[in-house]
């Protein structure tokens, strides 16, 4: 008779702390960069509204940079959570090269 709640497997594998720290640092860096770019875009608003072309260009660059930083923060946040859960990345599918003739 076995005890209730006893697991048949061994101890879980240790967490890769180096990878977790790298992902956490990347999330924090991307989120901080996003915040700085959003703040900068807000500060450029009045001068862009006044009709300055240079302010509009900087506002567009700051906006696109903020979008990119937020995207990176979300990507690295997902990788951080996957690593924390112990999930392995999905394998890439093998594709044949060479078009129609390469698949034969």
Secondary structure, DSSP 8 states (H G I E B T S, - for coil): ---TT--SS-------HHHHHHHHHHHHHHHHHHHHHHHHHHHHHHHHHTT-HHHHHHHHHHHHHHHHHHHHHHHHHHHHHHHHHT-----------SHHHHT-
